[in-house]
Amino acid sequence: MFTGIIEAIGIIIKLDDKVTDKDFTIAADIVSKLEIGDSIAVNGVCLTVREKYKDSFLVSAANETLKLTNLSELKLRSLVNLESSLTLNKPLGGHLVQGHVAQITKIIDKKPVGEAIYYRFAKPASLDNYIVKKGYIAVDGMSLTIVDEEEDWFEIMLIPHTLTVTIASGYAVDSLVNLEVDIFARYMEKLYEKSN
């Protein structure tokens, strides 16, 4: 479980493609907080630290995870959002994020307004029930508020601080991002369906 508050930006320094999965070695200043076996969100995807080095760590993503997320797009020198798992003494500054990506989507518009940037995303039809104005959404692991939405798109606004401490400043039109919707909305929908 995570909070959607990014703690560090990592950089991919080694990739190793295997038959059933792919290894990523990531350099980041978050390494001192990690232990082998810890969960870590990489672009919002919950992975396990398999090896730890002085300034980097290794995680693996199974082929199924690669199919469902933007981790398959990562190359050497790609930047990634990182967050260590939630503990009982960690502030919940965002919202509860599982690290289970629901779907990927693309950015369809990028509009600077003052020092902020508005990003518009294509709205996957399968997630329409969970994407609501002023609701939470996790984009590449970032806990964000939806500022507007229509039938086929939704929009978020990023302030300068978020642009500085995440990979979002590098987003462009057609960039692929991971989406995770609010788990409580999904539970409520299921309970409603079962009661009717």
Contacts in CASP RR format, 6 or more apart in sequence:
PFRMAT RR
TARGET T0000
AUTHOR 0000-0000-0000
METHOD contacts of the structure
MODEL  1
MFTGIIEAIGIIIKLDDKVTDKDFTIAADIVSKLEIGDSIAVNGVCLTVR
EKYKDSFLVSAANETLKLTNLSELKLRSLVNLESSLTLNKPLGGHLVQGH
VAQITKIIDKKPVGEAIYYRFAKPASLDNYIVKKGYIAVDGMSLTIVDEE
EDWFEIMLIPHTLTVTIASGYAVDSLVNLEVDIFARYMEKLYEKSN
1 85 0 8 1.000
1 86 0 8 1.000
1 96 0 8 1.000
1 97 0 8 1.000
1 98 0 8 1.000
2 41 0 8 1.000
2 44 0 8 1.000
2 46 0 8 1.000
2 83 0 8 1.000
2 85 0 8 1.000
2 86 0 8 1.000
2 96 0 8 1.000
2 97 0 8 1.000
2 98 0 8 1.000
2 99 0 8 1.000
2 141 0 8 1.000
3 83 0 8 1.000
3 86 0 8 1.000
3 90 0 8 1.000
3 91 0 8 1.000
3 92 0 8 1.000
3 93 0 8 1.000
3 94 0 8 1.000
3 95 0 8 1.000
3 96 0 8 1.000
3 97 0 8 1.000
3 143 0 8 1.000
4 41 0 8 1.000
4 44 0 8 1.000
4 83 0 8 1.000
4 93 0 8 1.000
4 94 0 8 1.000
4 95 0 8 1.000
4 97 0 8 1.000
4 138 0 8 1.000
4 141 0 8 1.000
4 142 0 8 1.000
4 143 0 8 1.000
5 83 0 8 1.000
5 91 0 8 1.000
5 93 0 8 1.000
5 94 0 8 1.000
5 143 0 8 1.000
6 81 0 8 1.000
6 82 0 8 1.000
6 83 0 8 1.000
6 141 0 8 1.000
6 142 0 8 1.000
6 165 0 8 1.000
6 166 0 8 1.000
7 30 0 8 1.000
7 33 0 8 1.000
7 82 0 8 1.000
7 83 0 8 1.000
7 84 0 8 1.000
8 28 0 8 1.000
8 29 0 8 1.000
8 30 0 8 1.000
8 82 0 8 1.000
9 28 0 8 1.000
9 79 0 8 1.000
9 80 0 8 1.000
9 81 0 8 1.000
9 82 0 8 1.000
9 165 0 8 1.000
9 166 0 8 1.000
9 167 0 8 1.000
10 26 0 8 1.000
10 27 0 8 1.000
10 28 0 8 1.000
10 30 0 8 1.000
10 79 0 8 1.000
10 80 0 8 1.000
10 81 0 8 1.000
10 82 0 8 1.000
11 26 0 8 1.000
11 27 0 8 1.000
11 28 0 8 1.000
11 77 0 8 1.000
11 78 0 8 1.000
11 79 0 8 1.000
11 80 0 8 1.000
12 24 0 8 1.000
12 25 0 8 1.000
12 26 0 8 1.000
12 74 0 8 1.000
12 75 0 8 1.000
12 76 0 8 1.000
12 77 0 8 1.000
12 78 0 8 1.000
12 79 0 8 1.000
12 80 0 8 1.000
13 25 0 8 1.000
13 26 0 8 1.000
13 27 0 8 1.000
13 56 0 8 1.000
13 76 0 8 1.000
13 77 0 8 1.000
14 23 0 8 1.000
14 24 0 8 1.000
14 25 0 8 1.000
14 76 0 8 1.000
15 22 0 8 1.000
15 23 0 8 1.000
15 24 0 8 1.000
15 25 0 8 1.000
15 74 0 8 1.000
15 75 0 8 1.000
15 76 0 8 1.000
16 22 0 8 1.000
16 23 0 8 1.000
16 25 0 8 1.000
20 62 0 8 1.000
20 63 0 8 1.000
21 60 0 8 1.000
21 61 0 8 1.000
21 62 0 8 1.000
21 63 0 8 1.000
21 66 0 8 1.000
22 60 0 8 1.000
22 61 0 8 1.000
22 63 0 8 1.000
22 66 0 8 1.000
22 71 0 8 1.000
23 50 0 8 1.000
23 58 0 8 1.000
23 59 0 8 1.000
23 60 0 8 1.000
24 42 0 8 1.000
24 58 0 8 1.000
24 59 0 8 1.000
24 60 0 8 1.000
24 61 0 8 1.000
24 71 0 8 1.000
24 74 0 8 1.000
25 53 0 8 1.000
25 56 0 8 1.000
25 57 0 8 1.000
25 58 0 8 1.000
26 42 0 8 1.000
26 56 0 8 1.000
26 57 0 8 1.000
26 58 0 8 1.000
26 59 0 8 1.000
26 80 0 8 1.000
26 82 0 8 1.000
27 55 0 8 1.000
27 56 0 8 1.000
28 55 0 8 1.000
28 56 0 8 1.000
28 57 0 8 1.000
28 82 0 8 1.000
30 40 0 8 1.000
30 82 0 8 1.000
30 84 0 8 1.000
31 52 0 8 1.000
31 53 0 8 1.000
31 54 0 8 1.000
31 55 0 8 1.000
31 56 0 8 1.000
31 57 0 8 1.000
33 84 0 8 1.000
34 40 0 8 1.000
34 49 0 8 1.000
34 52 0 8 1.000
34 57 0 8 1.000
34 84 0 8 1.000
35 49 0 8 1.000
35 52 0 8 1.000
36 49 0 8 1.000
36 50 0 8 1.000
36 51 0 8 1.000
36 52 0 8 1.000
37 48 0 8 1.000
37 49 0 8 1.000
37 50 0 8 1.000
38 48 0 8 1.000
38 49 0 8 1.000
38 84 0 8 1.000
38 85 0 8 1.000
39 46 0 8 1.000
39 47 0 8 1.000
39 48 0 8 1.000
39 49 0 8 1.000
39 84 0 8 1.000
39 85 0 8 1.000
40 46 0 8 1.000
40 47 0 8 1.000
40 48 0 8 1.000
40 49 0 8 1.000
40 57 0 8 1.000
40 59 0 8 1.000
40 82 0 8 1.000
40 83 0 8 1.000
40 84 0 8 1.000
40 85 0 8 1.000
41 47 0 8 1.000
41 81 0 8 1.000
41 82 0 8 1.000
41 83 0 8 1.000
41 84 0 8 1.000
41 85 0 8 1.000
41 97 0 8 1.000
41 99 0 8 1.000
41 141 0 8 1.000
42 59 0 8 1.000
42 71 0 8 1.000
42 80 0 8 1.000
42 81 0 8 1.000
42 82 0 8 1.000
43 69 0 8 1.000
43 70 0 8 1.000
43 71 0 8 1.000
43 80 0 8 1.000
43 81 0 8 1.000
43 140 0 8 1.000
43 141 0 8 1.000
43 167 0 8 1.000
43 178 0 8 1.000
44 81 0 8 1.000
44 83 0 8 1.000
44 97 0 8 1.000
44 99 0 8 1.000
44 101 0 8 1.000
44 138 0 8 1.000
44 140 0 8 1.000
44 141 0 8 1.000
44 178 0 8 1.000
44 180 0 8 1.000
45 61 0 8 1.000
45 65 0 8 1.000
45 69 0 8 1.000
45 71 0 8 1.000
45 99 0 8 1.000
45 101 0 8 1.000
45 178 0 8 1.000
46 85 0 8 1.000
46 98 0 8 1.000
46 99 0 8 1.000
46 100 0 8 1.000
47 59 0 8 1.000
47 60 0 8 1.000
47 61 0 8 1.000
48 59 0 8 1.000
48 60 0 8 1.000
49 57 0 8 1.000
49 58 0 8 1.000
49 59 0 8 1.000
50 57 0 8 1.000
50 58 0 8 1.000
50 59 0 8 1.000
50 60 0 8 1.000
51 57 0 8 1.000
51 58 0 8 1.000
52 58 0 8 1.000
61 69 0 8 1.000
61 71 0 8 1.000
65 71 0 8 1.000
66 72 0 8 1.000
68 101 0 8 1.000
68 103 0 8 1.000
68 104 0 8 1.000
69 101 0 8 1.000
69 104 0 8 1.000
69 178 0 8 1.000
70 104 0 8 1.000
70 140 0 8 1.000
70 176 0 8 1.000
70 177 0 8 1.000
70 178 0 8 1.000
73 176 0 8 1.000
74 80 0 8 1.000
79 167 0 8 1.000
79 170 0 8 1.000
80 167 0 8 1.000
81 140 0 8 1.000
81 141 0 8 1.000
81 142 0 8 1.000
81 166 0 8 1.000
81 167 0 8 1.000
83 141 0 8 1.000
86 92 0 8 1.000
86 96 0 8 1.000
93 143 0 8 1.000
94 136 0 8 1.000
94 143 0 8 1.000
95 136 0 8 1.000
95 138 0 8 1.000
95 143 0 8 1.000
95 182 0 8 1.000
96 183 0 8 1.000
96 184 0 8 1.000
97 138 0 8 1.000
97 141 0 8 1.000
97 143 0 8 1.000
97 180 0 8 1.000
98 180 0 8 1.000
98 183 0 8 1.000
99 138 0 8 1.000
99 141 0 8 1.000
99 180 0 8 1.000
100 180 0 8 1.000
101 178 0 8 1.000
101 179 0 8 1.000
101 180 0 8 1.000
102 124 0 8 1.000
102 126 0 8 1.000
102 127 0 8 1.000
102 130 0 8 1.000
102 179 0 8 1.000
102 180 0 8 1.000
102 181 0 8 1.000
103 124 0 8 1.000
103 126 0 8 1.000
103 127 0 8 1.000
103 179 0 8 1.000
104 176 0 8 1.000
104 177 0 8 1.000
104 178 0 8 1.000
104 179 0 8 1.000
105 121 0 8 1.000
105 122 0 8 1.000
105 123 0 8 1.000
105 124 0 8 1.000
105 176 0 8 1.000
105 177 0 8 1.000
105 179 0 8 1.000
106 121 0 8 1.000
106 122 0 8 1.000
106 174 0 8 1.000
106 175 0 8 1.000
106 176 0 8 1.000
106 177 0 8 1.000
107 119 0 8 1.000
107 120 0 8 1.000
107 121 0 8 1.000
107 171 0 8 1.000
107 172 0 8 1.000
107 173 0 8 1.000
107 174 0 8 1.000
107 175 0 8 1.000
107 177 0 8 1.000
108 120 0 8 1.000
108 121 0 8 1.000
108 122 0 8 1.000
108 153 0 8 1.000
108 173 0 8 1.000
109 118 0 8 1.000
109 119 0 8 1.000
109 120 0 8 1.000
109 173 0 8 1.000
110 117 0 8 1.000
110 118 0 8 1.000
110 119 0 8 1.000
110 120 0 8 1.000
110 171 0 8 1.000
110 172 0 8 1.000
110 173 0 8 1.000
111 117 0 8 1.000
111 118 0 8 1.000
111 120 0 8 1.000
112 118 0 8 1.000
113 157 0 8 1.000
115 159 0 8 1.000
115 160 0 8 1.000
116 157 0 8 1.000
116 158 0 8 1.000
116 159 0 8 1.000
116 160 0 8 1.000
117 157 0 8 1.000
117 158 0 8 1.000
117 163 0 8 1.000
117 168 0 8 1.000
117 169 0 8 1.000
118 147 0 8 1.000
118 155 0 8 1.000
118 156 0 8 1.000
118 157 0 8 1.000
118 158 0 8 1.000
119 155 0 8 1.000
119 156 0 8 1.000
119 157 0 8 1.000
119 158 0 8 1.000
119 168 0 8 1.000
119 171 0 8 1.000
120 153 0 8 1.000
120 154 0 8 1.000
120 155 0 8 1.000
121 139 0 8 1.000
121 153 0 8 1.000
121 154 0 8 1.000
121 155 0 8 1.000
121 156 0 8 1.000
121 177 0 8 1.000
121 179 0 8 1.000
122 152 0 8 1.000
122 153 0 8 1.000
123 131 0 8 1.000
123 149 0 8 1.000
123 150 0 8 1.000
123 151 0 8 1.000
123 152 0 8 1.000
123 153 0 8 1.000
123 154 0 8 1.000
124 179 0 8 1.000
127 179 0 8 1.000
127 181 0 8 1.000
128 151 0 8 1.000
129 185 0 8 1.000
129 189 0 8 1.000
130 137 0 8 1.000
130 181 0 8 1.000
130 182 0 8 1.000
130 185 0 8 1.000
130 186 0 8 1.000
130 189 0 8 1.000
131 137 0 8 1.000
131 146 0 8 1.000
131 149 0 8 1.000
131 154 0 8 1.000
131 181 0 8 1.000
132 146 0 8 1.000
132 149 0 8 1.000
133 146 0 8 1.000
133 147 0 8 1.000
133 148 0 8 1.000
133 149 0 8 1.000
134 145 0 8 1.000
134 146 0 8 1.000
134 147 0 8 1.000
135 145 0 8 1.000
135 146 0 8 1.000
135 182 0 8 1.000
136 143 0 8 1.000
136 144 0 8 1.000
136 145 0 8 1.000
136 146 0 8 1.000
136 182 0 8 1.000
137 144 0 8 1.000
137 145 0 8 1.000
137 146 0 8 1.000
137 154 0 8 1.000
137 156 0 8 1.000
137 179 0 8 1.000
137 180 0 8 1.000
137 181 0 8 1.000
137 182 0 8 1.000
138 144 0 8 1.000
138 178 0 8 1.000
138 179 0 8 1.000
138 180 0 8 1.000
138 181 0 8 1.000
139 156 0 8 1.000
139 168 0 8 1.000
139 177 0 8 1.000
139 178 0 8 1.000
139 179 0 8 1.000
140 166 0 8 1.000
140 167 0 8 1.000
140 168 0 8 1.000
140 177 0 8 1.000
140 178 0 8 1.000
141 178 0 8 1.000
141 180 0 8 1.000
142 162 0 8 1.000
142 166 0 8 1.000
142 168 0 8 1.000
144 156 0 8 1.000
144 158 0 8 1.000
145 156 0 8 1.000
146 154 0 8 1.000
146 155 0 8 1.000
146 156 0 8 1.000
147 155 0 8 1.000
147 156 0 8 1.000
147 157 0 8 1.000
148 154 0 8 1.000
148 155 0 8 1.000
149 155 0 8 1.000
158 168 0 8 1.000
162 168 0 8 1.000
163 169 0 8 1.000
171 177 0 8 1.000
END
